[in-house]
Amino acid sequence: MLPLSTALQTELTDDAEIATYRGELSDTWKVGSQVFSPGISPHILTKPSTESRKEARYALGAALDACIAHQTATPHPDLIHVTAHFLHASHVGAVEVRIQTLKRGRGFTNLSADIIQQARRLPLPNHLSLAAPDPMRAEWAFQNHLRWAWDKDILARNGPDNAARTDSSTVSGGGVDWGAWCELTSEDDRIVTSSVPFFGDTFQHLPSLLPESEKASHGAGYPAMTMAVEFKARIPPSSSPHHSTRTVGLYCESRFLGDPQGRHNARVEVWTAPSGIGQDKAADGWRDRQYCIAVVDQMALTVPMDVNRRQGTRDGAKL
C-alpha cells in the first residue's frame, strides 16, 4: 500500500512566474473511479513560521504539498487558510499544480494554485518542426495576419478506405476529424483569453471535408448559429520556455450533418503549442507539456457563399 504522505508528494518542474509542480494521484486513495477530492482551484494563505505542519486531503493535499514546497524558503512557510472551488472531478493519474503569488505582505502571502489534469493527451500527432503552412480560405480577410498548417495524418482518417470509416454494420462512430497548428504572424501579437473564440471558429467545417462528389462540399459558407466556450486552463505566461505565445493547436470533431439548411456541429479543442510553425526541433517530452486551453462547441448552417457576400456588402453595423 502506498502511504498517504508519499501519495501526496509533488515535484517542482518549472520555476517560472507561475511555478509548476507535478505529482501522481494513486488509486490507493480513490473513492470509486475518483480520488477523494474533486478537481479544485484553491486560494491559499500562508503565515510566518511557528511550527511546521502538513494537514490535507488527497487531491487538495497535492496542491497543498506543492504550496508548502513553494513557500519553504520564504518568510511565510506555514499554511493558515485554504479556500477550494470544486470545478471538476479528479482522476487517478498524473496531476499538475500551477502556483501564482497573488500578494506578498509583511505578515502573509496569498497564493493561487490550480490543479490541472488532462483526460487526454495532445491530439495532434506531429510536431510543428515538420509542418508547412497550408492555404487559408480565400474569403478570409485576415490571411496576412494568420497562418496554419494542417495535420495530414488526422485528415487521412476521413478517407473512404480508412479503418475509421463506418458502414451499415457499424455501431456509433463516424463523422470527420480535422487538426492544425495555427499561428499569429505578427511578432507583436500574442494569444490572449479573448482571442480563444476566434481560434475556436477557425477550422474546416464538416461539409468542406466531404468528398467532391457530395453536394454539401461545394462553395458554401458556414455561419455559426450557436457557440459555447468552456475554458479549461490559463494561457501560458510569456516566460514559459515550453509554450509559444503566438501559436495554438486546433483539433476539431464533427459528427452530425442534416436538414434543414445543412446544420452541422463542430467541437474544437484549442491547445497550447511548443513553438511556431516550422520552427525548433521536437524536444523530449514536448507533447506532455501541452494542455487544452478551451473547448468551443458550435452549431452552424450550410448556406451558398453569395448569401454571405450579400450580408457583408450591406450598410455598416447599426446599434
C-alpha positions in Angstrom: 0.0 0.0 0.0 1.3 3.5 -0.9 1.5 5.7 2.2 -0.7 8.8 2.1 2.3 11.0 2.8 4.0 9.6 -0.3 0.9 9.7 -2.4 0.6 13.5 -1.8 4.2 14.4 -2.8 4.8 16.7 -5.8 8.0 17.8 -7.6 8.9 21.2 -9.0 9.3 21.0 -12.8 9.2 24.7 -13.8 10.2 27.6 -11.5 8.8 30.4 -13.7 6.5 33.2 -12.8 3.8 30.6 -12.5 5.6 27.7 -10.8 4.7 24.2 -11.9 4.7 21.1 -9.7 3.9 17.5 -10.8 2.6 14.5 -8.9 0.7 11.3 -9.3 -2.8 10.6 -7.9 -2.7 7.0 -6.8 -5.7 4.6 -7.0 -4.9 3.6 -3.4 -6.7 6.7 -2.1 -9.6 6.9 -4.6 -13.3 6.6 -4.0 -15.0 4.7 -6.8 -13.4 6.0 -10.0 -12.5 9.3 -8.5 -9.9 10.4 -5.9 -11.1 11.7 -2.6 -11.4 15.4 -3.5 -12.7 16.8 -6.8 -10.6 18.9 -9.1 -10.1 22.3 -7.4 -8.7 25.8 -7.8 -7.7 26.7 -4.2 -6.7 30.1 -2.9 -4.1 29.6 -0.1 -2.9 31.9 2.6 0.4 31.3 4.4 1.8 33.0 7.5 5.2 33.3 9.3 6.6 30.0 10.7 5.7 28.9 14.3 5.5 25.2 13.7 6.0 23.0 10.6 2.8 21.2 9.8 1.1 19.3 7.0 -2.6 18.5 7.0 -4.6 17.9 3.9 -6.9 15.6 2.0 -5.9 13.8 -1.2 -6.4 15.9 -4.3 -6.4 19.1 -2.3 -3.4 17.7 -0.5 -1.4 17.5 -3.7 -2.0 21.3 -4.1 -1.0 21.9 -0.5 2.2 19.9 -0.8 3.2 22.0 -3.8 2.4 25.2 -2.0 4.3 24.1 1.1 7.3 23.3 -1.1 6.9 26.6 -2.9 6.9 28.6 0.4 9.6 26.6 2.3 12.4 29.1 1.7 10.3 32.2 2.3 9.4 34.1 5.4 5.8 32.6 5.2 6.2 28.8 5.1 3.1 27.7 7.1 -0.5 27.3 5.9 -3.2 29.3 7.6 -6.3 29.1 5.3 -7.4 27.4 2.2 -10.5 28.1 0.0 -11.2 25.5 -2.7 -13.5 25.7 -5.7 -14.8 22.3 -6.8 -14.9 22.6 -10.6 -14.2 19.1 -12.0 -13.7 15.6 -10.7 -10.1 14.5 -10.3 -9.0 11.1 -11.5 -6.2 8.6 -10.9 -3.0 9.6 -12.8 -0.7 12.5 -13.4 -1.5 15.8 -11.9 0.0 19.3 -12.3 -0.2 22.1 -9.8 0.4 25.7 -11.1 1.1 28.2 -8.4 1.0 32.0 -8.7 1.7 34.5 -5.9 -1.2 37.0 -5.8 0.1 39.1 -2.9 3.1 39.0 -0.6 2.8 41.2 2.5 4.6 41.6 5.8 2.6 39.0 7.6 1.0 36.8 5.0 1.4 35.6 1.4 -1.7 34.9 -0.8 -1.2 32.1 -3.4 -3.5 30.8 -6.2 -3.0 27.1 -7.0 -4.7 25.4 -10.0 -4.8 21.6 -10.2 -4.6 20.6 -13.9 -5.4 17.1 -15.2 -5.6 16.1 -18.8 -8.2 13.4 -19.5 -6.3 13.1 -22.9 -3.0 14.0 -24.4 -2.5 16.5 -27.2 -4.4 15.0 -30.2 -2.1 16.5 -32.9 0.4 13.7 -33.7 3.1 15.7 -35.5 5.5 18.4 -34.1 5.5 21.9 -35.6 9.0 21.4 -37.0 7.5 19.0 -39.5 4.7 21.4 -40.5 4.5 23.7 -43.5 1.8 26.4 -44.0 -1.3 25.5 -46.0 -3.6 27.9 -47.9 -6.3 29.6 -46.0 -9.9 30.2 -47.2 -9.9 32.8 -49.9 -12.7 34.8 -48.3 -10.8 35.3 -45.0 -9.5 38.9 -45.0 -7.0 38.2 -42.2 -4.8 35.8 -44.2 -1.8 38.2 -43.9 -2.1 38.1 -40.1 -2.6 34.4 -39.5 -1.3 31.1 -41.0 -2.0 27.4 -40.3 -0.6 24.0 -41.1 -3.0 21.1 -41.3 -2.1 17.7 -39.8 -2.3 15.4 -42.8 -2.3 12.3 -40.5 -5.6 13.5 -39.0 -7.0 14.4 -42.4 -6.3 10.9 -43.7 -8.7 9.4 -41.2 -11.6 10.9 -43.3 -10.7 8.9 -46.4 -13.3 6.4 -47.6 -10.9 3.5 -47.2 -9.7 4.4 -43.8 -10.3 1.9 -41.0 -12.1 4.6 -39.0 -14.9 4.8 -41.6 -18.3 3.4 -40.8 -20.8 1.3 -42.8 -24.2 -0.2 -42.4 -23.0 -2.7 -39.8 -21.1 -0.2 -37.6 -22.4 0.9 -34.2 -21.6 4.5 -33.3 -18.5 6.3 -34.7 -18.4 8.2 -38.0 -18.1 11.9 -38.7 -14.9 13.7 -39.7 -11.8 14.9 -37.8 -9.5 17.9 -38.6 -6.5 19.3 -36.9 -3.9 22.1 -37.5 -1.4 24.3 -35.9 -2.5 28.0 -36.1 -0.1 30.9 -35.7 -0.4 34.7 -35.5 2.2 36.1 -37.9 3.0 39.4 -36.3 5.8 39.3 -33.7 3.9 42.0 -31.7 0.8 39.7 -31.5 0.1 37.1 -28.8 -2.6 34.6 -27.7 -4.9 36.1 -25.2 -8.1 34.8 -23.5 -10.4 37.0 -25.5 -8.9 35.6 -28.7 -9.9 32.0 -27.9 -13.4 32.2 -29.5 -11.7 33.4 -32.7 -9.4 30.4 -32.8 -12.3 28.1 -31.9 -14.1 29.3 -35.0 -11.1 29.0 -37.3 -11.3 25.5 -38.7 -12.6 23.4 -41.7 -16.3 22.7 -41.4 -17.7 19.2 -41.9 -19.2 19.8 -45.3 -15.9 21.1 -46.7 -14.2 17.9 -45.7 -16.6 15.7 -47.6 -15.7 14.1 -51.0 -16.1 16.3 -54.0 -19.0 14.1 -55.1 -21.1 15.4 -52.2 -23.2 18.4 -53.0 -22.7 19.8 -49.5 -19.0 20.3 -50.1 -19.4 22.8 -52.9 -18.8 26.6 -52.4 -20.6 27.1 -49.2 -20.4 29.4 -46.2 -20.9 28.2 -42.7 -22.4 30.8 -40.4 -22.4 29.8 -36.7 -25.8 29.9 -35.0 -24.8 28.9 -31.5 -21.4 28.9 -29.8 -20.3 27.8 -26.3 -16.8 28.2 -25.0 -15.6 26.2 -22.0 -12.3 27.5 -20.7 -10.1 24.7 -19.3 -6.9 26.4 -18.2 -5.0 29.7 -18.2 -3.0 30.7 -21.2 0.8 30.0 -20.5 2.8 33.1 -19.4 5.1 34.6 -22.0 8.0 33.5 -19.8 7.2 29.8 -20.3 10.1 28.0 -22.2 7.7 25.2 -23.3 5.0 27.2 -25.0 4.6 29.5 -27.9 3.0 32.9 -27.3 1.6 33.1 -30.9 0.6 29.6 -31.8 -2.1 27.2 -30.8 -3.1 23.7 -31.7 -6.6 23.1 -33.1 -8.4 19.8 -33.1 -12.0 19.5 -34.5 -14.5 16.7 -34.3 -17.8 16.9 -36.3 -20.4 14.2 -36.2 -23.7 15.5 -37.4 -24.9 16.9 -40.7 -28.5 17.1 -41.9 -31.5 19.2 -42.9 -32.7 21.8 -42.7 -30.1 24.2 -44.0 -27.2 21.7 -43.7 -27.0 22.1 -40.0 -23.8 20.5 -38.5 -21.9 20.5 -35.3 -18.2 21.2 -34.5 -16.3 20.6 -31.3 -13.0 22.5 -31.5 -10.3 21.9 -28.9 -7.8 24.8 -28.5 -4.4 23.6 -27.2 -1.1 25.2 -26.4 1.8 24.8 -28.8 5.5 24.3 -28.2 6.8 26.6 -31.0 6.0 28.4 -34.2 5.2 26.6 -37.4 8.3 25.0 -39.0 10.5 26.1 -36.0 12.6 24.3 -33.5 13.1 20.5 -33.1 10.9 18.2 -31.1 12.3 18.1 -27.6 11.9 15.1 -25.3 8.5 15.3 -23.5 7.2 18.2 -25.6 3.8 16.6 -26.0 3.3 16.1 -22.3 3.9 19.8 -21.6 1.0 20.9 -23.8 -2.6 21.2 -22.4 -6.0 22.2 -23.6 -6.9 25.9 -23.1 -10.5 25.7 -24.1 -13.2 23.7 -26.0 -15.5 25.5 -28.4 -18.8 23.9 -29.4 -21.0 25.3 -32.2 -23.9 24.6 -34.4 -23.5 26.1 -37.9 -25.6 26.2 -41.1 -24.5 25.5 -44.7 -25.5 28.4 -47.0 -24.5 29.5 -50.5 -21.4 31.7 -50.4 -23.3 34.5 -52.2 -25.6 34.8 -49.2 -22.6 35.6 -47.0 -21.3 38.1 -49.6 -24.7 39.9 -49.7 -24.7 40.1 -46.0 -21.2 41.6 -46.0 -22.0 44.3 -48.5 -24.9 45.7 -46.6 -24.5 49.0 -44.8 -22.3 49.0 -41.7 -23.4 47.7 -38.3 -26.1 49.7 -36.5 -26.8 50.0 -32.8 
